[in-house]
Amino acid sequence: MKRVPNYRDEFHIIPFKTNNFNSMKKYTTILLILVLSAFQFGVVQAQKATNPIIYADVPDVSIIRVGDNYYMSSTTMHMAPGVPIMKSKDLVTWEMVSYAYDTLGDIDALKLDNEKRAYGKGSWASCIRYHNSMYYVSTFSSTTGKTYVFSTNDIEKGDWKRHEFSPSLHDHTLFFDDDGKIYMIWGAGKLMIAELEPDFSGVKEGTEKVLIENASAPAGENIMLPAEGSQLFKVNGKYYLFNITWPRGSMRSVVIHRADNINGPWEGRLALQDKGVAQGGIIDTPDGKWFSFLFRDNGSVGRIPYLVPVKWEDGWPVLGVDGKVPDELDLPASKGLIPGIVNSDEFNRKKKDADLPLVWQWNHNPVNKLWSVRDRKGYLRLTTGRVDDSFVYARNTLTQRTFGPVSSANTLMDASNMKDGDFAGLCALQRKYGQVGVKMTGGEKFIYMISNETDTPVEMESLPLKQNEVYFKIDCDYRDRKDIARFYYSLDGKTWTAIGGPLKMEYTLMEHFMGYRFGLFNYATENTGGYVDFDYLRISDQISASTKNK
């Protein structure tokens, strides 16, 4: 009878004959494959989505699911085109597919004309819906004083039809009920409801009324931000109204009201109060899971989307895990923001290509005759068309989101055709902006860095430039709320030199109300007609360590 060894036995080297070598090699190979497969399976199993879902400024999210596809709209305020539409297959990895409009209106504030501007204004919280094979996106604007409903039968490639009416209905939700009626709910604190005309030409006369007198009440009596950001859903015959509110001395919070009839009576409860994650709604997956989509104010990177698991108890959606926002989710890991939300651009265009991919947005309405990706093959050309006293009034700054935890952008600029008084280069755009670029004065060119950290633009450094082509780079570090941007130049694209100093980025509510953006710019302070050519903008999710200080 053979003895069965156990784990206490010592290991012994077992001799084998030469003619057994191939068999041994085969078994070893199989064992190695099995071990590696098990390891890889474990890694795959361990890879799950983490919050935030998008570490970039994508606020006021509204989401629908149509079959296996999710579509999300968000807020970009004064940027053009506006109301970005994104698509996902898993609620985690998103890509840009459309915008609801090219420009919101043709007024001075949206065009940066006559010393007027729309920073932090433009269009706000949108609502996306799918009804009778049509997609709808609604929004509103205090800048134009109007409410908008955009519609299309092809959300990814179709044209959007615009419907607009006055007044501007603040933070509204668009809702198609089962009886064919169309509603909007809007307001702050006191929430209003009205039916819309079937053609979206306005509110149906005689239907406007108070829906909930004090929607903030479930969060207490001492309220700093009255309940707003309405989003209405109907689940199993009941109506659920989501709002954000902010009790004084606490944090942004989620309040939910429910009713059996859209006209009430409504009962409410405080649904989530953790990390300041709030404002949004709920969405289900094809396999029956539920999530709440919300966002969090996260410093100068902006307002970033979160997902929170939802379970149903006694007819109420219960948000979070034991009332908390989890770091990890039972969803597949994100594939990253590149190339779906932000992306590099070499400015190489084929004949049928769009001039600009959807990752780009202009700071306010562009002046189309003053920019081109066709005039010089493989380059973006920005031409000055008027004299400006301030960068914040300069037109045709082309932007993309910065993102966390770190992000970097670099470009190569040809300054051959600048004129005296011109400033051009790469910027970190917000109210407290930073620039690195070329200025021309007295027929000479200089590399410079400007910081507006103190709300007064200060030239931190300037040095002569003896060549026409120069490289610029900005690194943004959002780790642990550092919120630091650093600026660099290079004369050969290999060795980077820091210039000026670090910019302490700050998210400002009263002005831009938006996370920092990378921007390419060119503006004139003396003469018009000068232009610069950008060879590319290259985006990275890492900060380069190969830099040197002077």
C-alpha positions in Angstrom: 0.0 0.0 0.0 1.4 3.4 -1.1 1.9 6.1 1.5 0.0 9.3 0.6 2.3 12.4 1.2 1.0 15.3 3.1 2.0 19.0 3.3 4.5 18.2 6.1 6.6 16.0 3.8 9.8 17.4 2.6 10.2 18.0 -1.1 12.6 15.6 -2.9 14.1 15.9 -6.3 12.7 13.1 -8.4 15.2 11.8 -11.0 13.9 11.2 -14.5 15.2 9.5 -17.5 16.2 11.5 -20.6 13.5 9.9 -22.7 10.9 11.5 -20.3 12.2 15.0 -20.9 9.6 15.9 -23.7 6.7 14.7 -21.6 8.0 16.7 -18.6 8.4 19.8 -20.7 4.9 19.4 -22.1 3.3 19.1 -18.6 5.3 22.0 -17.4 4.1 24.2 -20.3 0.5 23.2 -19.6 0.9 23.9 -15.9 2.4 27.4 -16.7 -0.5 28.2 -19.1 -3.0 27.2 -16.4 -1.3 29.3 -13.8 -1.1 32.4 -16.1 -4.7 31.9 -17.1 -5.9 31.7 -13.5 -3.9 34.9 -12.7 -5.3 36.8 -15.7 -8.8 35.6 -14.8 -8.3 36.9 -11.3 -7.0 40.3 -12.6 -10.0 40.6 -14.9 -12.4 39.7 -12.1 -10.8 42.3 -9.9 -11.1 45.1 -12.4 -14.2 47.0 -11.6 -15.4 50.5 -12.2 -14.5 53.1 -9.6 -15.9 56.5 -8.7 -15.7 59.1 -10.1 -16.9 57.6 -13.4 -15.6 60.5 -15.3 -12.8 62.5 -13.6 -13.6 65.7 -15.6 -16.1 68.5 -15.7 -19.3 66.8 -16.9 -22.0 68.2 -14.6 -25.8 68.2 -14.5 -25.9 64.7 -16.0 -29.1 63.3 -17.4 -29.2 59.7 -18.7 -31.5 57.4 -20.6 -31.2 53.9 -21.8 -32.5 52.8 -25.2 -32.0 49.0 -25.6 -28.4 48.3 -24.7 -27.2 51.9 -25.3 -27.0 54.7 -22.7 -27.1 58.3 -23.7 -26.1 61.2 -21.5 -26.5 65.0 -21.8 -24.5 67.5 -19.7 -23.8 71.2 -19.3 -21.1 73.3 -21.0 -22.7 76.7 -20.5 -21.0 79.3 -22.6 -19.1 76.8 -24.8 -20.1 76.2 -28.5 -21.3 73.8 -29.7 -23.5 73.1 -26.6 -25.3 70.5 -24.6 -22.9 67.5 -25.3 -24.5 64.1 -25.9 -22.4 61.1 -24.9 -22.9 57.3 -25.4 -22.0 54.3 -23.4 -22.5 50.6 -23.5 -21.8 50.0 -19.8 -22.5 53.3 -17.9 -18.7 53.7 -17.3 -16.8 54.4 -20.6 -18.4 57.2 -22.5 -17.8 58.8 -25.9 -19.0 62.0 -27.5 -21.7 61.5 -30.2 -23.4 64.8 -30.8 -24.3 68.3 -29.6 -27.9 69.6 -29.3 -26.9 72.9 -31.0 -24.0 74.6 -32.7 -24.7 78.0 -31.1 -27.4 78.9 -28.6 -28.1 82.4 -30.0 -26.8 85.4 -31.9 -26.5 87.9 -29.1 -23.6 90.0 -27.9 -23.0 88.0 -24.6 -22.7 84.7 -26.5 -20.3 86.2 -29.1 -18.1 88.2 -26.7 -19.1 91.4 -28.5 -19.5 94.9 -27.1 -17.8 94.0 -23.8 -20.5 91.5 -23.0 -19.9 87.9 -22.1 -21.7 84.7 -20.9 -19.1 83.0 -18.7 -20.9 80.7 -16.4 -24.2 81.3 -18.1 -25.3 80.2 -21.6 -27.3 77.0 -21.2 -27.7 75.1 -17.9 -28.9 71.7 -16.7 -30.4 69.7 -19.6 -32.8 66.8 -19.6 -32.7 64.0 -22.1 -35.7 61.8 -22.9 -36.7 59.1 -25.4 -40.4 58.9 -26.5 -42.1 57.3 -29.5 -38.9 56.7 -31.3 -37.7 60.3 -30.9 -34.9 61.7 -28.8 -35.5 64.9 -26.9 -33.0 67.2 -25.0 -34.3 70.2 -23.2 -32.4 73.1 -21.6 -32.8 76.7 -20.5 -30.8 79.9 -20.5 -31.0 83.0 -18.4 -28.7 84.6 -21.0 -31.4 84.4 -23.7 -34.4 84.2 -21.4 -35.7 81.1 -23.2 -36.5 77.4 -22.7 -35.3 75.0 -25.4 -36.4 71.6 -26.6 -34.3 69.9 -29.2 -35.5 66.7 -31.0 -34.1 64.1 -33.5 -34.8 60.6 -34.6 -31.1 59.8 -34.8 -29.2 60.9 -31.7 -25.8 60.0 -33.1 -25.9 61.2 -36.7 -29.2 63.1 -37.1 -29.9 66.8 -37.2 -31.5 68.4 -34.2 -34.7 70.3 -34.6 -35.0 73.4 -32.3 -38.1 74.5 -30.4 -37.9 77.5 -28.1 -40.2 79.6 -26.0 -40.1 82.1 -23.2 -39.6 82.3 -20.3 -36.6 80.4 -19.1 -37.7 77.6 -16.8 -35.0 77.1 -14.3 -33.5 73.6 -13.8 -36.5 71.9 -15.3 -37.2 68.3 -16.1 -39.0 67.2 -19.3 -41.5 64.4 -18.8 -43.7 62.4 -21.2 -46.6 60.7 -19.3 -48.4 57.6 -20.3 -51.6 59.5 -21.1 -49.8 61.6 -23.8 -49.4 64.7 -21.8 -46.0 66.5 -21.8 -44.9 68.2 -18.6 -42.1 70.4 -17.3 -41.3 70.8 -13.6 -39.0 73.6 -12.6 -37.9 76.0 -9.9 -35.9 76.2 -6.7 -37.4 75.4 -3.3 -40.9 76.0 -4.6 -41.4 73.7 -7.6 -43.8 74.4 -10.4 -45.4 72.2 -12.9 -47.1 72.9 -16.3 -48.2 71.0 -19.4 -46.4 71.9 -22.6 -48.1 72.4 -26.0 -47.6 69.3 -28.2 -45.4 71.2 -30.6 -43.2 72.6 -27.7 -44.2 76.1 -28.6 -44.7 77.0 -24.9 -46.6 76.2 -21.7 -50.3 75.2 -22.2 -52.4 78.1 -20.9 -54.0 77.6 -17.5 -51.9 74.5 -16.5 -49.1 76.2 -14.5 -49.3 75.7 -10.8 -47.3 74.9 -7.6 -46.3 71.2 -7.4 -44.4 71.2 -4.1 -44.4 74.3 -1.9 -41.1 73.5 -0.2 -39.2 70.6 -1.8 -36.2 71.2 0.5 -38.1 70.3 3.6 -36.9 66.7 3.9 -33.4 68.1 4.4 -34.4 70.4 7.2 -35.4 74.0 7.8 -32.0 75.8 7.5 -31.4 75.6 3.8 -28.6 77.3 1.9 -29.4 76.0 -1.6 -33.2 75.4 -2.2 -34.1 72.2 -3.9 -33.5 72.4 -7.6 -32.1 70.3 -10.5 -35.4 68.4 -10.9 -35.5 65.1 -12.7 -38.7 63.1 -12.8 -39.0 59.3 -13.4 -41.9 56.9 -13.4 -41.2 53.4 -12.1 -43.9 50.7 -11.6 -46.7 53.3 -11.8 -45.2 55.7 -9.2 -43.6 59.1 -9.9 -40.2 59.8 -8.4 -38.8 63.4 -8.4 -35.1 63.9 -7.7 -33.6 67.2 -6.5 -30.4 68.6 -5.0 -30.5 70.8 -1.9 -27.8 72.1 0.5 -28.6 72.4 4.2 -26.6 75.2 5.8 -23.5 73.7 7.6 -23.9 70.4 5.8 -23.3 69.4 2.2 -25.1 69.0 -1.1 -27.7 66.3 -0.6 -30.2 64.3 -2.6 -33.9 64.7 -1.9 -36.5 62.4 -3.4 -40.3 62.9 -3.5 -42.8 60.2 -4.7 -46.4 60.2 -5.6 -49.1 58.0 -7.2 -50.3 60.9 -9.3 -48.2 63.5 -11.0 -50.2 66.2 -9.3 -49.7 64.8 -5.9 -49.9 64.5 -3.0 -46.1 64.1 -2.7 -44.1 62.6 0.1 -40.4 63.3 0.4 -37.3 62.0 2.1 -33.6 62.7 2.4 -32.1 60.1 0.1 -28.3 60.6 0.2 -25.9 62.9 2.1 -22.3 61.8 1.6 -19.3 63.5 0.0 -21.5 66.2 -1.4 -22.5 63.8 -4.2 -25.9 65.0 -5.5 -28.1 66.2 -8.4 -29.2 63.6 -10.9 -31.6 60.7 -11.2 -31.8 56.9 -11.7 -31.2 54.5 -14.5 -31.6 50.7 -14.9 -29.4 48.2 -16.7 -30.7 45.5 -19.1 -30.0 42.9 -16.4 -32.1 44.6 -13.8 -29.6 46.6 -11.8 -30.3 50.2 -10.7 -27.9 53.1 -10.3 -28.2 56.7 -9.4 -26.2 59.1 -11.6 -25.0 62.2 -9.7 -22.0 64.6 -9.6 -19.6 66.0 -7.0 -17.9 69.4 -6.9 -14.2 68.5 -6.9 -12.2 71.6 -6.9 -10.7 73.2 -10.1 -11.2 70.1 -12.3 -14.9 70.8 -12.0 -18.1 68.9 -11.2 -17.4 65.2 -11.8 -20.0 62.3 -12.3 -20.5 59.5 -9.8 -22.6 56.4 -9.9 -24.3 55.1 -6.8 -25.9 51.6 -6.6 -29.7 51.6 -5.9 -31.9 49.0 -4.3 -35.7 49.3 -3.8 -37.3 49.0 -0.4 -41.0 49.6 0.2 -41.4 51.4 -3.1 -38.5 53.8 -2.5 -35.1 53.9 -4.2 -32.4 53.5 -1.6 -29.2 55.1 -2.7 -25.7 54.0 -1.8 -24.1 51.2 0.3 -25.3 51.7 3.9 -26.0 55.3 2.9 -22.5 55.9 1.6 -21.1 56.5 -1.9 -18.9 53.5 -2.7 -15.5 53.8 -4.3 -16.0 50.6 -6.3 -19.0 49.5 -8.4 -20.3 46.2 -9.8 -19.6 47.4 -13.3 -16.7 46.9 -15.7 -13.7 49.0 -15.3 -13.4 52.2 -17.3 -11.3 52.3 -20.5 -10.4 55.9 -19.8 -11.5 59.3 -21.0 -9.2 59.2 -24.1 -10.4 59.1 -26.9 -14.1 59.4 -26.0 -14.3 62.6 -23.9 -10.9 64.2 -24.7 -8.4 63.3 -27.4 -5.3 64.4 -29.2 -5.6 66.0 -32.6 -3.0 66.2 -35.3 -5.3 68.5 -37.4 -4.9 66.2 -40.4 -8.2 66.2 -42.3 -9.4 64.2 -45.3 -11.9 65.8 -47.6 -15.0 64.3 -46.0 -13.8 64.7 -42.4 -15.5 67.1 -40.0 -13.3 70.2 -39.4 -13.3 69.5 -35.7 -13.9 66.3 -33.7 -16.6 66.4 -31.0 -14.1 66.7 -28.2 -13.5 70.3 -29.1 -15.6 73.3 -28.0 -15.1 77.0 -28.6 -15.0 79.5 -25.8 -18.3 81.3 -26.7 -19.5 81.4 -30.3 -16.7 81.2 -32.9 -16.1 83.6 -35.7 -15.8 80.9 -38.4 -14.0 83.0 -41.0 -11.1 83.5 -38.6 -10.1 79.8 -38.2 -9.3 76.9 -40.5 -7.9 73.4 -40.6 -7.8 73.5 -44.4 -5.7 76.6 -45.2 -2.5 74.8 -44.3 -2.6 71.1 -44.4 -2.2 69.4 -41.0 -2.5 72.6 -39.0 -5.1 74.6 -37.1 -4.9 78.3 -38.1 -6.2 81.0 -35.8 -6.4 84.5 -37.3 -7.1 87.7 -35.3 -10.0 89.8 -36.4 -10.2 92.6 -33.9 -8.3 94.3 -31.1 -9.0 93.2 -27.6 -7.9 94.6 -24.3 -8.3 91.4 -22.3 -7.9 87.7 -22.9 -11.3 86.9 -21.4 -12.9 88.8 -24.3 -10.8 87.2 -27.0 -12.7 85.2 -29.5 -11.9 81.8 -31.0 -10.2 80.1 -28.1 -10.5 76.4 -28.9 -10.8 74.2 -25.8 -10.9 70.7 -24.4 -11.5 69.6 -20.8 -8.6 69.0 -18.4 -9.1 65.9 -16.3 -7.8 64.1 -13.3 -6.0 62.8 -11.4 -3.4 64.4 -13.7 -3.5 65.5 -17.3 -1.2 67.2 -19.8 -1.5 69.0 -23.1 1.3 70.1 -25.5 1.4 71.7 -28.9 3.8 73.0 -31.5 3.1 76.5 -32.7 4.4 78.4 -35.8 4.5 82.1 -34.9 5.9 83.2 -38.3 2.9 85.4 -39.2 2.2 87.2 -35.9 1.9 91.0 -35.7 2.9 93.5 -33.1 0.6 93.3 -30.1 -0.4 89.6 -30.8 -0.5 87.0 -28.0 -0.8 83.3 -28.9 -0.3 79.9 -27.3 -1.7 77.4 -24.9 -3.8 78.2 -21.9 -5.4 76.8 -18.8 -8.8 78.5 -19.0 -10.9 79.5 -16.1 -11.4 82.9 -14.4 -7.9 82.5 -12.8 -6.3 81.4 -16.0 -2.7 80.8 -17.0 -1.0 81.2 -20.4 2.2 80.1 -22.0 2.9 81.4 -25.5 4.5 83.9 -27.8 3.9 87.7 -27.7 5.2 90.1 -30.4 6.2 93.6 -29.6 8.5 96.1 -31.4 9.0 93.5 -34.2 10.5 91.0 -31.8 9.0 87.8 -30.4 9.1 86.6 -26.8 8.1 83.5 -25.0 6.0 84.5 -22.0 3.9 83.1 -19.1 1.0 85.0 -17.6 -0.8 84.1 -14.4 -4.2 85.5 -13.5 -4.2 83.8 -10.1 -4.9 87.1 -8.3 -7.5 88.2 -10.8 -5.0 90.6 -12.2 -3.0 89.3 -15.2 0.7 89.2 -14.3 3.5 88.4 -16.7 5.6 86.0 -14.6 8.4 85.6 -17.1 9.4 86.6 -20.6 12.4 85.7 -22.7 13.5 86.4 -26.3 12.5 83.9 -29.1 14.9 83.7 -32.0 13.0 81.1 -34.0 9.4 80.8 -35.3 8.4 77.3 -34.2 8.1 76.7 -30.4 6.6 74.0 -28.3 4.3 74.6 -25.2 3.0 72.3 -22.5 0.7 72.6 -19.5 0.5 69.9 -16.8 -2.5 69.8 -14.4 -2.2 68.0 -11.1 -5.5 67.4 -9.3 -4.3 64.7 -6.9 -5.4 65.2 -3.4 -6.9 68.6 -4.5 -3.5 70.0 -5.2 -5.0 71.9 -8.2 -1.7 73.0 -9.6 -0.9 73.8 -13.2 2.7 74.1 -14.4 3.8 75.7 -17.7 6.6 74.7 -20.0 8.2 75.6 -23.3 10.7 73.7 -25.5 12.8 74.8 -28.5 13.2 71.3 -29.9 10.3 69.3 -28.6 12.6 67.1 -26.5 13.8 69.2 -23.5 11.1 71.0 -21.6 11.9 74.1 -19.5 9.5 75.4 -16.8 8.5 79.0 -17.2 6.9 81.5 -14.9 5.6 79.6 -12.0 2.9 77.2 -10.9 -0.7 78.4 -11.1 -2.9 77.6 -8.1 -6.1 76.7 -10.0 -9.4 77.7 -8.5 -13.0 76.7 -9.4 -14.9 80.0 -9.4 -18.7 80.0 -9.2 -19.4 83.7 -10.0 -17.6 83.7 -13.3 -16.8 80.6 -15.4 -18.6 78.0 -13.2 -16.7 75.4 -15.1 -13.6 73.1 -14.6 -10.3 74.2 -16.2 -9.8 73.7 -19.9 -6.8 73.4 -22.1 -7.1 76.1 -24.8 -5.4 77.2 -28.0 -5.6 80.9 -28.5 -4.5 83.9 -30.6 -5.6 87.5 -30.0 -4.5 91.0 -31.0 -4.0 94.1 -28.9 -2.7 96.4 -31.6 -3.2 95.2 -35.2 -5.5 92.6 -36.8 -4.8 90.0 -39.4 -1.9 88.2 -37.7 -2.2 84.4 -37.5 -0.5 81.4 -36.0 -0.6 77.7 -37.0 -0.8 74.9 -34.5 0.6 71.6 -35.7 -1.3 69.5 -33.1 -2.6 69.3 -29.6 -1.5 66.1 -27.8 -3.4 65.1 -24.7 -2.0 62.7 -22.0 -3.2 61.2 -18.8 0.3 61.5 -17.3 2.6 64.3 -16.3 6.0 64.1 -18.0 8.9 63.9 -15.6 11.5 64.9 -18.3 11.5 68.6 -17.5 14.2 71.0 -16.4 14.2 74.3 -14.5 16.3 77.2 -15.7 
